[in-house]
Amino acid sequence: MVELKITQEGKIDISENLVSKVAGKAAVECYGVVGMVSKNFKEGIQKFLGKEQYDKGIEVIYTEGLCEINVHVILAYGGKIDAFAQNIMDQVSYAVEHYIPHMEKIVNIYVDDIAIVN
């Protein structure tokens, strides 16, 4: 659980799943994103998920008050990868801040593959 706020009345925690859904939704709406990639780090297997299961391409790690959001994407061939990645980073940061304010976060973009789109 991600600890969002502590007050005298109690505390507010949110799940990593909620963070991944907000971040994933923002990522798949970005220009140039073809799909998300689920990574099974234990076995080293990558699975293409398309845009339907966008939250599965997000890894959320919460430690000591900082939420690290790792976004694994497949981009369309033909564009500047750094521009696509920066746009995804900006949009994910904005969406998470909009829906979950006051959460300390960093957003990392991992371009796992490119796809040739007709």
TIVOSE-444526 format. One record per atom (N, C-alpha, C): residue number from 1; residue in one letter; chain; atom name; x, y, z. Coordinates in pm, 1 decimal, always signed. Each point is the difference from the previous one (the first is absolute). Last residue first. Layout:
BEGIN
+-----+------+-----+------+----------+----------+----------+
| seq | type | mol | atom |       xx |       yy |       zz |
+-----+------+-----+------+----------+----------+----------+
| NUM |    A |   A |   CA |        X |        Y |        Z |
...
+-----+------+-----+------+----------+----------+----------+
//
This chain:
BEGIN
+-----+------+-----+------+----------+----------+----------+
| seq | type | mol | atom |       xx |       yy |       zz |
+-----+------+-----+------+----------+----------+----------+
| 118 |    N |   A |    N |   +108.3 |    +48.8 |  -3989.1 |
| 118 |    N |   A |   CA |    -36.5 |    +44.8 |   -135.9 |
| 118 |    N |   A |    C |    -88.9 |   +120.8 |     +4.5 |
| 117 |    V |   A |    N |   +393.5 |   -175.2 |   +351.2 |
| 117 |    V |   A |   CA |   -144.3 |    +16.6 |    -12.5 |
| 117 |    V |   A |    C |    -29.3 |    +53.2 |   -139.1 |
| 116 |    I |   A |    N |   +404.2 |   -257.0 |   +307.1 |
| 116 |    I |   A |   CA |    -24.7 |    +65.9 |   -127.7 |
| 116 |    I |   A |    C |   -150.9 |     +0.2 |    -22.1 |
| 115 |    A |   A |    N |   +278.4 |     -6.2 |   +478.5 |
| 115 |    A |   A |   CA |    -85.9 |    -74.5 |    -90.3 |
| 115 |    A |   A |    C |    -19.6 |    +82.9 |   -127.0 |
| 114 |    I |   A |    N |   +365.3 |    -63.4 |   +455.9 |
| 114 |    I |   A |   CA |    -71.3 |    +87.8 |    -91.9 |
| 114 |    I |   A |    C |    -81.6 |    -88.2 |    -93.5 |
| 113 |    D |   A |    N |   +205.4 |    -53.4 |   +541.1 |
| 113 |    D |   A |   CA |     -3.6 |    -43.6 |   -139.7 |
| 113 |    D |   A |    C |    -61.7 |   +111.5 |    -84.6 |
| 112 |    D |   A |    N |    +94.2 |    +47.6 |   +470.8 |
| 112 |    D |   A |   CA |    +39.9 |   -141.0 |    -14.7 |
| 112 |    D |   A |    C |     +3.4 |    -45.5 |   -144.7 |
| 111 |    V |   A |    N |    +38.6 |   +456.2 |   +316.7 |
| 111 |    V |   A |   CA |    -45.5 |    -33.1 |   -134.4 |
| 111 |    V |   A |    C |    +52.2 |   -139.6 |    -29.8 |
| 110 |    Y |   A |    N |    -97.3 |   +281.1 |   +467.3 |
| 110 |    Y |   A |   CA |    +80.9 |   -105.0 |    -61.0 |
| 110 |    Y |   A |    C |    -62.0 |    -34.5 |   -135.3 |
| 109 |    I |   A |    N |    -11.8 |   +417.4 |   +403.4 |
| 109 |    I |   A |   CA |    -56.6 |    -57.0 |   -121.7 |
| 109 |    I |   A |    C |    +98.2 |   -101.0 |    -57.6 |
| 108 |    N |   A |    N |   -123.5 |   +243.7 |   +509.7 |
| 108 |    N |   A |   CA |   +101.9 |    -51.1 |    -91.7 |
| 108 |    N |   A |    C |    -69.2 |    -63.1 |   -119.9 |
| 107 |    V |   A |    N |   -109.5 |   +359.0 |   +438.8 |
| 107 |    V |   A |   CA |    -53.8 |    -78.2 |   -110.8 |
| 107 |    V |   A |    C |   +115.0 |    -37.2 |    -93.0 |
| 106 |    I |   A |    N |   -103.2 |   +156.6 |   +550.9 |
| 106 |    I |   A |   CA |    +87.1 |    +12.3 |   -116.3 |
| 106 |    I |   A |    C |    -57.3 |    -93.3 |   -106.2 |
| 105 |    K |   A |    N |   -204.9 |   +259.7 |   +482.4 |
| 105 |    K |   A |   CA |    +12.2 |   -103.8 |   -102.3 |
| 105 |    K |   A |    C |   +114.0 |    +30.5 |    -96.0 |
| 104 |    E |   A |    N |   -325.9 |   +142.1 |   +473.5 |
| 104 |    E |   A |   CA |   +134.0 |    +12.8 |    -55.3 |
| 104 |    E |   A |    C |    +22.1 |   -115.1 |    -98.0 |
| 103 |    M |   A |    N |   -475.5 |   +224.5 |   +137.0 |
| 103 |    M |   A |   CA |    +76.6 |   -124.0 |     +7.7 |
| 103 |    M |   A |    C |   +135.5 |    +24.0 |    -66.3 |
| 102 |    H |   A |    N |   -386.3 |   +313.9 |    +32.6 |
| 102 |    H |   A |   CA |    +91.5 |     -2.1 |   +115.0 |
| 102 |    H |   A |    C |    +74.8 |   -131.5 |    +16.3 |
| 101 |    P |   A |    N |   -449.7 |    -22.6 |   -296.0 |
| 101 |    P |   A |   CA |    +88.5 |   +113.1 |    +33.8 |
| 101 |    P |   A |    C |    +85.8 |    -27.7 |   +123.0 |
| 100 |    I |   A |    N |   -273.6 |   -275.8 |   -371.5 |
| 100 |    I |   A |   CA |    +57.8 |    -35.8 |   +129.8 |
| 100 |    I |   A |    C |    +95.3 |   +112.1 |    +42.0 |
|  99 |    Y |   A |    N |   -245.5 |    +41.6 |   -405.4 |
|  99 |    Y |   A |   CA |    -86.6 |    -93.3 |    +72.0 |
|  99 |    Y |   A |    C |    +49.1 |    -33.0 |   +140.5 |
|  98 |    H |   A |    N |   +252.6 |   +301.1 |   -281.0 |
|  98 |    H |   A |   CA |   -139.6 |    +44.1 |     -5.8 |
|  98 |    H |   A |    C |    -91.0 |    -88.3 |    +86.2 |
|  97 |    E |   A |    N |   +459.9 |   -111.7 |    -60.0 |
|  97 |    E |   A |   CA |    -14.2 |   +117.0 |    +87.3 |
|  97 |    E |   A |    C |   -144.5 |    +47.4 |     +4.7 |
|  96 |    V |   A |    N |   +101.3 |   -348.0 |   -296.0 |
|  96 |    V |   A |   CA |    +14.2 |    -47.4 |   +138.2 |
|  96 |    V |   A |    C |    -15.4 |   +116.2 |    +97.3 |
|  95 |    A |   A |    N |     -3.2 |   +106.0 |   -457.7 |
|  95 |    A |   A |   CA |   -118.4 |    -78.2 |    +37.0 |
|  95 |    A |   A |    C |     +7.1 |    -46.8 |   +145.0 |
|  94 |    Y |   A |    N |   +376.9 |   +228.7 |   -183.7 |
|  94 |    Y |   A |   CA |   -115.5 |    +87.9 |    +14.0 |
|  94 |    Y |   A |    C |   -123.1 |    -76.7 |    +48.7 |
|  93 |    S |   A |    N |   +390.6 |   -245.7 |   -100.2 |
|  93 |    S |   A |   CA |    +21.1 |    +84.0 |   +118.6 |
|  93 |    S |   A |    C |   -121.0 |    +88.8 |    +26.0 |
|  92 |    V |   A |    N |     -1.0 |   -250.6 |   -395.9 |
|  92 |    V |   A |   CA |    -17.7 |    -87.4 |   +116.9 |
|  92 |    V |   A |    C |    +16.6 |    +81.1 |   +128.9 |
|  91 |    Q |   A |    N |    +86.1 |   +223.9 |   -404.2 |
|  91 |    Q |   A |   CA |   -142.8 |    -31.5 |    +13.1 |
|  91 |    Q |   A |    C |    -28.4 |    -89.0 |   +121.2 |
|  90 |    D |   A |    N |   +453.3 |   +111.3 |   -109.3 |
|  90 |    D |   A |   CA |    -75.5 |   +119.2 |    +39.8 |
|  90 |    D |   A |    C |   -146.6 |    -31.9 |    +24.8 |
|  89 |    M |   A |    N |   +276.2 |   -344.5 |   -169.6 |
|  89 |    M |   A |   CA |    +40.8 |    +35.2 |   +135.8 |
|  89 |    M |   A |    C |    -80.7 |   +119.4 |    +52.3 |
|  88 |    I |   A |    N |    -55.5 |   -122.3 |   -449.9 |
|  88 |    I |   A |   CA |    -60.8 |   -100.0 |    +88.9 |
|  88 |    I |   A |    C |    +31.5 |    +33.8 |   +144.9 |
|  87 |    N |   A |    N |   +208.9 |   +264.4 |   -323.5 |
|  87 |    N |   A |   CA |   -143.2 |    +27.3 |     +2.9 |
|  87 |    N |   A |    C |    -72.7 |    -97.2 |    +93.1 |
|  86 |    Q |   A |    N |   +455.8 |    -72.4 |    -81.3 |
|  86 |    Q |   A |   CA |    -18.3 |   +118.7 |    +83.8 |
|  86 |    Q |   A |    C |   -147.8 |    +36.0 |    +12.0 |
|  85 |    A |   A |    N |   +116.6 |   -353.6 |   -290.9 |
|  85 |    A |   A |   CA |    +21.4 |    -37.2 |   +140.1 |
|  85 |    A |   A |    C |    -20.0 |   +118.4 |    +94.0 |
|  84 |    F |   A |    N |    -19.5 |    +72.3 |   -470.4 |
|  84 |    F |   A |   CA |   -111.9 |    -83.6 |    +43.8 |
|  84 |    F |   A |    C |    +11.0 |    -29.4 |   +149.8 |
|  83 |    A |   A |    N |   +360.3 |   +221.9 |   -190.0 |
|  83 |    A |   A |   CA |   -116.8 |    +88.8 |     +6.5 |
|  83 |    A |   A |    C |   -123.8 |    -76.8 |    +45.4 |
|  82 |    D |   A |    N |   +401.1 |   -240.4 |    -74.2 |
|  82 |    D |   A |   CA |    +12.9 |    +85.5 |   +118.0 |
|  82 |    D |   A |    C |   -118.2 |    +95.0 |    +14.3 |
|  81 |    I |   A |    N |    +25.2 |   -282.6 |   -382.2 |
|  81 |    I |   A |   CA |    -26.8 |    -75.8 |   +121.8 |
|  81 |    I |   A |    C |     +7.9 |    +88.7 |   +123.4 |
|  80 |    K |   A |    N |   -139.4 |   +135.2 |   -502.6 |
|  80 |    K |   A |   CA |   +113.8 |    +16.8 |    +89.1 |
|  80 |    K |   A |    C |    -32.5 |    -64.8 |   +134.5 |
|  79 |    G |   A |    N |   -233.3 |   -198.5 |   -443.0 |
|  79 |    G |   A |   CA |     +5.9 |   +124.7 |    +75.4 |
|  79 |    G |   A |    C |   +125.1 |     +6.9 |    +84.6 |
|  78 |    G |   A |    N |   -123.0 |   -381.4 |   -278.8 |
|  78 |    G |   A |   CA |     -0.2 |   +118.3 |    -84.2 |
|  78 |    G |   A |    C |     +6.8 |   +132.2 |    +73.6 |
|  77 |    Y |   A |    N |   -219.4 |   -485.5 |   +168.5 |
|  77 |    Y |   A |   CA |   +121.7 |    +26.3 |    -75.0 |
|  77 |    Y |   A |    C |    -16.2 |   +130.9 |    -76.7 |
|  76 |    A |   A |    N |   -260.3 |   -112.6 |   +465.5 |
|  76 |    A |   A |   CA |    -12.4 |     -9.5 |   -144.8 |
|  76 |    A |   A |    C |   +132.8 |    +35.9 |    -64.9 |
|  75 |    L |   A |    N |    -16.4 |   -211.9 |   +503.2 |
|  75 |    L |   A |   CA |    -26.1 |   +122.1 |    -75.0 |
|  75 |    L |   A |    C |    -12.3 |    -28.4 |   -149.2 |
|  74 |    I |   A |    N |    -58.5 |   -249.3 |   +511.9 |
|  74 |    I |   A |   CA |    +40.9 |    -26.3 |   -137.5 |
|  74 |    I |   A |    C |    -40.2 |   +124.3 |    -78.2 |
|  73 |    V |   A |    N |   +105.3 |    -54.7 |   +560.8 |
|  73 |    V |   A |   CA |    -81.9 |    +26.0 |   -118.0 |
|  73 |    V |   A |    C |    +61.8 |    -54.9 |   -127.4 |
|  72 |    H |   A |    N |     -1.5 |    +41.4 |   +584.1 |
|  72 |    H |   A |   CA |    +58.3 |    -81.0 |   -106.5 |
|  72 |    H |   A |    C |    -90.0 |     +9.8 |   -122.9 |
|  71 |    V |   A |    N |   +106.3 |   +278.8 |   +492.8 |
|  71 |    V |   A |   CA |    -94.2 |    -17.1 |   -110.2 |
|  71 |    V |   A |    C |    +71.2 |    -73.1 |   -113.9 |
|  70 |    N |   A |    N |    +39.3 |   +106.3 |   +565.2 |
|  70 |    N |   A |   CA |    +73.2 |    -45.5 |   -117.5 |
|  70 |    N |   A |    C |   -100.0 |    -36.4 |   -108.9 |
|  69 |    I |   A |    N |    +26.9 |   +296.1 |   +484.8 |
|  69 |    I |   A |   CA |    -91.2 |    -53.1 |   -101.0 |
|  69 |    I |   A |    C |    +81.1 |    -31.8 |   -124.9 |
|  68 |    E |   A |    N |    +62.2 |    +99.3 |   +563.4 |
|  68 |    E |   A |   CA |    +68.9 |    -11.4 |   -128.3 |
|  68 |    E |   A |    C |    -93.1 |    -70.1 |    -98.0 |
|  67 |    C |   A |    N |    -45.9 |   +284.6 |   +486.2 |
|  67 |    C |   A |   CA |    -64.4 |    -95.1 |    -90.0 |
|  67 |    C |   A |    C |    +72.7 |     +3.8 |   -134.2 |
|  66 |    L |   A |    N |   +117.2 |   +132.5 |   +545.7 |
|  66 |    L |   A |   CA |    +18.0 |    +31.0 |   -141.7 |
|  66 |    L |   A |    C |    -60.7 |   -110.8 |    -84.1 |
|  65 |    G |   A |    N |    +30.5 |     -2.6 |   +491.4 |
|  65 |    G |   A |   CA |    -68.3 |   +122.6 |    -38.5 |
|  65 |    G |   A |    C |    +12.7 |    +39.9 |   -145.8 |
|  64 |    E |   A |    N |   +208.1 |   -409.2 |   +182.1 |
|  64 |    E |   A |   CA |    +37.0 |   +116.7 |    +80.5 |
|  64 |    E |   A |    C |    -59.8 |   +130.6 |    -50.6 |
|  63 |    T |   A |    N |    -90.4 |   -371.4 |   -332.6 |
|  63 |    T |   A |   CA |    +94.0 |    -15.1 |   +110.2 |
|  63 |    T |   A |    C |    +26.0 |   +135.8 |    +63.9 |
|  62 |    Y |   A |    N |   -296.3 |   -285.3 |   -414.7 |
|  62 |    Y |   A |   CA |    -12.9 |   +102.6 |   +102.4 |
|  62 |    Y |   A |    C |    +95.4 |    -30.0 |   +114.7 |
|  61 |    I |   A |    N |   -108.2 |   -122.2 |   -551.5 |
|  61 |    I |   A |   CA |    +83.1 |    -36.6 |   +115.0 |
|  61 |    I |   A |    C |     -7.6 |   +114.5 |    +99.7 |
|  60 |    V |   A |    N |   -255.1 |   -202.4 |   -478.2 |
|  60 |    V |   A |   CA |     -0.2 |   +101.7 |   +104.5 |
|  60 |    V |   A |    C |    +78.4 |    -53.3 |   +119.3 |
|  59 |    E |   A |    N |    -78.3 |    -87.7 |   -565.7 |
|  59 |    E |   A |   CA |    +54.2 |    -55.8 |   +124.1 |
|  59 |    E |   A |    C |     +7.8 |   +113.4 |   +101.4 |
|  58 |    I |   A |    N |   -274.1 |   -115.6 |   -494.8 |
|  58 |    I |   A |   CA |    +47.2 |    +96.0 |    +99.6 |
|  58 |    I |   A |    C |    +49.0 |    -76.1 |   +122.5 |
|  57 |    G |   A |    N |   -228.8 |   -180.6 |   -391.1 |
|  57 |    G |   A |   CA |   +131.6 |    +46.1 |    -43.3 |
|  57 |    G |   A |    C |    +62.4 |    +99.1 |    +96.1 |
|  56 |    K |   A |    N |   -443.0 |   -180.8 |    +51.6 |
|  56 |    K |   A |   CA |    +95.3 |   -110.3 |    +15.5 |
|  56 |    K |   A |    C |   +140.4 |    +37.7 |    -44.8 |
|  55 |    D |   A |    N |   -393.5 |   +284.3 |    -41.1 |
|  55 |    D |   A |   CA |    +57.7 |     +1.3 |   +134.6 |
|  55 |    D |   A |    C |   +101.7 |   -111.6 |    +21.0 |
|  54 |    Y |   A |    N |   -254.1 |    +51.8 |   -413.6 |
|  54 |    Y |   A |   CA |   +106.4 |    +97.6 |    +18.1 |
|  54 |    Y |   A |    C |    +63.2 |     -2.4 |   +137.6 |
|  53 |    Q |   A |    N |   -308.8 |   -284.6 |   -321.3 |
|  53 |    Q |   A |   CA |    +47.1 |    -30.9 |   +135.1 |
|  53 |    Q |   A |    C |   +115.7 |    +90.8 |    +37.1 |
|  52 |    E |   A |    N |   -207.5 |    +59.5 |   -423.5 |
|  52 |    E |   A |   CA |   -112.3 |    -38.4 |    +85.4 |
|  52 |    E |   A |    C |    +41.3 |    -23.7 |   +145.1 |
|  51 |    K |   A |    N |   +278.0 |   +106.1 |   -400.5 |
|  51 |    K |   A |   CA |    -42.2 |   +112.7 |    +82.1 |
|  51 |    K |   A |    C |   -110.6 |    -37.4 |    +98.3 |
|  50 |    G |   A |    N |   +384.5 |   -352.2 |   -173.2 |
|  50 |    G |   A |   CA |    -86.1 |    +94.9 |    -68.4 |
|  50 |    G |   A |    C |    -40.9 |   +111.0 |    +95.6 |
|  49 |    L |   A |    N |   +306.7 |   -378.7 |    +93.0 |
|  49 |    L |   A |   CA |   -136.5 |     +5.4 |    +52.8 |
|  49 |    L |   A |    C |    -93.2 |    +90.7 |    -78.9 |
|  48 |    F |   A |    N |   +488.8 |   -324.4 |    -12.3 |
|  48 |    F |   A |   CA |    -66.8 |   +116.0 |    -57.5 |
|  48 |    F |   A |    C |   -145.8 |     -1.1 |    +43.1 |
|  47 |    K |   A |    N |   +436.4 |   -219.4 |   +253.7 |
|  47 |    K |   A |   CA |   -127.5 |    -30.7 |    -62.5 |
|  47 |    K |   A |    C |    -63.4 |   +128.9 |    -48.2 |
|  46 |    Q |   A |    N |   +505.5 |   -241.6 |   +178.0 |
|  46 |    Q |   A |   CA |    -76.9 |   +119.7 |    -30.8 |
|  46 |    Q |   A |    C |   -127.8 |    -42.7 |    -70.0 |
|  45 |    I |   A |    N |   +382.0 |   -244.8 |   +354.0 |
|  45 |    I |   A |   CA |    -95.6 |     -9.5 |   -109.9 |
|  45 |    I |   A |    C |    -70.6 |   +133.4 |    -17.1 |
|  44 |    G |   A |    N |   +335.1 |   -182.4 |   +339.1 |
|  44 |    G |   A |   CA |    +51.8 |    +75.1 |   -112.9 |
|  44 |    G |   A |    C |    -90.9 |     -3.0 |   -121.0 |
|  43 |    E |   A |    N |    -47.6 |   -186.4 |   +464.3 |
|  43 |    E |   A |   CA |    +28.2 |    -89.9 |   -110.2 |
|  43 |    E |   A |    C |    +56.3 |    +71.6 |   -122.1 |
|  42 |    K |   A |    N |   -101.0 |   +242.5 |   +401.8 |
|  42 |    K |   A |   CA |    +54.6 |   -125.9 |    +50.6 |
|  42 |    K |   A |    C |    +42.5 |    -91.0 |   -115.1 |
|  41 |    F |   A |    N |   -225.9 |   +418.6 |    -72.8 |
|  41 |    F |   A |   CA |   +143.8 |    +11.1 |    +22.7 |
|  41 |    F |   A |    C |    +61.9 |   -131.5 |    +45.8 |
|  40 |    N |   A |    N |   -417.2 |   +148.4 |   -293.6 |
|  40 |    N |   A |   CA |    +15.9 |    -99.0 |   +104.0 |
|  40 |    N |   A |    C |   +149.8 |     -9.2 |    +25.6 |
|  39 |    K |   A |    N |   -321.1 |   +394.1 |   -236.5 |
|  39 |    K |   A |   CA |   +128.6 |    -66.9 |    +16.7 |
|  39 |    K |   A |    C |     -8.1 |    -97.0 |   +116.4 |
|  38 |    S |   A |    N |   -332.4 |   +269.4 |   -382.7 |
|  38 |    S |   A |   CA |     +8.0 |    -57.0 |   +133.3 |
|  38 |    S |   A |    C |   +131.0 |    -74.8 |    +10.4 |
|  37 |    V |   A |    N |   -158.1 |   +421.8 |   -325.5 |
|  37 |    V |   A |   CA |    +70.2 |   -127.7 |    +11.6 |
|  37 |    V |   A |    C |     -0.6 |    -42.6 |   +145.9 |
|  36 |    M |   A |    N |   -313.0 |   +336.4 |   -362.0 |
|  36 |    M |   A |   CA |    +75.4 |    -14.6 |   +123.9 |
|  36 |    M |   A |    C |    +64.9 |   -137.7 |     +1.1 |
|  35 |    G |   A |    N |   -147.7 |   +327.4 |   -441.9 |
|  35 |    G |   A |   CA |    -47.4 |    -92.5 |   +101.8 |
|  35 |    G |   A |    C |    +91.4 |     +0.4 |   +120.5 |
|  34 |    V |   A |    N |    +15.9 |   +317.1 |   -366.9 |
|  34 |    V |   A |   CA |    -72.2 |   -107.7 |    -67.0 |
|  34 |    V |   A |    C |    -58.8 |    -96.1 |   +102.1 |
|  33 |    V |   A |    N |   +163.7 |   +542.3 |     -7.8 |
|  33 |    V |   A |   CA |     -3.6 |   -123.1 |    +78.5 |
|  33 |    V |   A |    C |    -88.2 |   -101.7 |    -71.5 |
|  32 |    G |   A |    N |    +62.3 |   +451.5 |   -162.5 |
|  32 |    G |   A |   CA |   +115.4 |    -85.0 |    -23.8 |
|  32 |    G |   A |    C |     +1.2 |   -128.6 |    +78.8 |
|  31 |    Y |   A |    N |   -268.2 |   +421.0 |   +182.4 |
|  31 |    Y |   A |   CA |    +32.1 |    -22.4 |   -139.9 |
|  31 |    Y |   A |    C |   +125.9 |    -86.5 |    -10.3 |
|  30 |    C |   A |    N |   -318.0 |    -35.6 |   +435.7 |
|  30 |    C |   A |   CA |   +105.4 |    +83.1 |    -60.2 |
|  30 |    C |   A |    C |    +25.2 |    -39.0 |   -145.4 |
|  29 |    E |   A |    N |   -296.6 |   -220.7 |   +325.2 |
|  29 |    E |   A |   CA |    -63.0 |   +108.9 |    -73.9 |
|  29 |    E |   A |    C |   +102.0 |    +90.4 |    -69.6 |
|  28 |    V |   A |    N |   +119.6 |   -365.2 |   +291.6 |
|  28 |    V |   A |   CA |    -53.4 |    -52.0 |   -126.5 |
|  28 |    V |   A |    C |    -68.6 |   +107.8 |    -82.4 |
|  27 |    A |   A |    N |   +181.7 |   +111.0 |   +436.0 |
|  27 |    A |   A |   CA |   +103.7 |    -41.3 |    -95.0 |
|  27 |    A |   A |    C |    -58.1 |    -43.8 |   -133.9 |
|  26 |    A |   A |    N |   -286.8 |   +112.1 |   +368.9 |
|  26 |    A |   A |   CA |    +66.3 |   +118.7 |    -55.7 |
|  26 |    A |   A |    C |   +101.2 |    -38.8 |   -107.2 |
|  25 |    K |   A |    N |   -205.7 |   -347.3 |   +235.6 |
|  25 |    K |   A |   CA |   -100.5 |    +69.2 |    -82.3 |
|  25 |    K |   A |    C |    +61.8 |   +122.6 |    -65.8 |
|  24 |    G |   A |    N |   +263.9 |   -232.0 |   +312.2 |
|  24 |    G |   A |   CA |    -17.1 |    -73.4 |   -124.5 |
|  24 |    G |   A |    C |    -98.5 |    +65.0 |    -93.9 |
|  23 |    A |   A |    N |    +64.8 |   +177.0 |   +438.7 |
|  23 |    A |   A |   CA |   +119.2 |    +20.3 |    -83.3 |
|  23 |    A |   A |    C |    -15.4 |    -68.0 |   -135.5 |
|  22 |    V |   A |    N |   -342.2 |    -68.0 |   +316.1 |
|  22 |    V |   A |   CA |     +4.7 |   +142.8 |    -36.4 |
|  22 |    V |   A |    C |   +117.0 |    +25.0 |    -94.9 |
|  21 |    K |   A |    N |    -31.7 |   -431.2 |   +179.2 |
|  21 |    K |   A |   CA |   -110.0 |    +26.6 |    -93.1 |
|  21 |    K |   A |    C |     -1.3 |   +145.0 |    -45.4 |
|  20 |    S |   A |    N |   +313.7 |   -137.1 |   +328.3 |
|  20 |    S |   A |   CA |    +33.6 |    -55.8 |   -130.5 |
|  20 |    S |   A |    C |   -111.1 |    +23.5 |   -101.6 |
|  19 |    V |   A |    N |    -68.4 |   +131.8 |   +449.9 |
|  19 |    V |   A |   CA |   +103.7 |    +83.3 |    -60.8 |
|  19 |    V |   A |    C |    +31.5 |    -51.6 |   -140.5 |
|  18 |    L |   A |    N |   -289.8 |   -260.6 |   +254.2 |
|  18 |    L |   A |   CA |    -64.6 |   +126.1 |    -36.5 |
|  18 |    L |   A |    C |    +98.9 |    +92.1 |    -70.7 |
|  17 |    N |   A |    N |   +166.5 |   -400.0 |   +178.8 |
|  17 |    N |   A |   CA |    -84.1 |    -26.8 |   -116.4 |
|  17 |    N |   A |    C |    -70.6 |   +126.5 |    -47.6 |
|  16 |    E |   A |    N |   +247.8 |     -8.2 |   +402.0 |
|  16 |    E |   A |   CA |    +88.1 |    +15.1 |   -115.1 |
|  16 |    E |   A |    C |    -78.2 |    -21.7 |   -129.1 |
|  15 |    S |   A |    N |   -273.9 |   +169.7 |   +426.8 |
|  15 |    S |   A |   CA |    +71.5 |   -117.8 |    -48.0 |
|  15 |    S |   A |    C |    +89.9 |    +35.2 |   -117.4 |
|  14 |    I |   A |    N |   -129.3 |   +323.5 |   +428.7 |
|  14 |    I |   A |   CA |    -55.1 |    -42.7 |   -127.9 |
|  14 |    I |   A |    C |    +83.6 |   -116.5 |    -51.8 |
|  13 |    D |   A |    N |   -121.5 |   +284.7 |   +497.6 |
|  13 |    D |   A |   CA |    +87.6 |    -84.3 |    -80.0 |
|  13 |    D |   A |    C |    -71.1 |    -31.5 |   -131.4 |
|  12 |    I |   A |    N |    -36.4 |   +354.7 |   +450.5 |
|  12 |    I |   A |   CA |    -54.9 |    -37.6 |   -129.5 |
|  12 |    I |   A |    C |   +106.3 |    -77.7 |    -74.2 |
|  11 |    K |   A |    N |   -117.1 |   +106.4 |   +558.7 |
|  11 |    K |   A |   CA |    +86.9 |    +10.8 |   -116.2 |
|  11 |    K |   A |    C |    -73.9 |    -45.8 |   -124.9 |
|  10 |    G |   A |    N |   -148.5 |   +243.5 |   +506.4 |
|  10 |    G |   A |   CA |    +37.4 |   -127.9 |    -59.2 |
|  10 |    G |   A |    C |    +91.9 |    +20.4 |   -118.6 |
|   9 |    E |   A |    N |   -157.9 |   +347.5 |   +309.1 |
|   9 |    E |   A |   CA |   -116.8 |    -88.0 |     -8.2 |
|   9 |    E |   A |    C |    +33.4 |   -139.3 |    -54.4 |
|   8 |    Q |   A |    N |   +320.3 |   +355.6 |    +28.4 |
|   8 |    Q |   A |   CA |    -35.1 |    -40.6 |   +135.8 |
|   8 |    Q |   A |    C |   -116.7 |    -97.9 |     +0.2 |
|   7 |    T |   A |    N |   +283.9 |    -10.6 |   -440.4 |
|   7 |    T |   A |   CA |    -55.1 |   +110.3 |    +78.7 |
|   7 |    T |   A |    C |    -27.2 |    -49.2 |   +140.4 |
|   6 |    I |   A |    N |   +269.2 |   -136.3 |   -498.6 |
|   6 |    I |   A |   CA |    -23.8 |    -35.6 |   +139.8 |
|   6 |    I |   A |    C |    -49.7 |   +124.9 |    +71.3 |
|   5 |    K |   A |    N |    +55.8 |   -208.5 |   -546.0 |
|   5 |    K |   A |   CA |    -16.5 |   +108.8 |    +95.2 |
|   5 |    K |   A |    C |    -25.3 |    -55.3 |   +139.7 |
|   4 |    L |   A |    N |   +133.0 |   -274.2 |   -385.9 |
|   4 |    L |   A |   CA |    -24.4 |   +129.4 |    -62.4 |
|   4 |    L |   A |    C |     -1.5 |   +113.3 |   +100.4 |
|   3 |    E |   A |    N |   +211.0 |   -522.1 |    -82.8 |
|   3 |    E |   A |   CA |    -49.0 |    +87.5 |   +105.8 |
|   3 |    E |   A |    C |    -13.0 |   +141.2 |    -56.4 |
|   2 |    V |   A |    N |    -24.9 |   -494.9 |   -239.6 |
|   2 |    V |   A |   CA |    +68.4 |   +128.1 |     -6.1 |
|   2 |    V |   A |    C |    -63.0 |    +90.9 |   +104.0 |
|   1 |    M |   A |    N |    +40.1 |   -564.5 |    -31.1 |
|   1 |    M |   A |   CA |    -83.5 |   +118.4 |     +0.0 |
|   1 |    M |   A |    C |    +87.9 |   +124.7 |     +0.0 |
+-----+------+-----+------+----------+----------+----------+
//
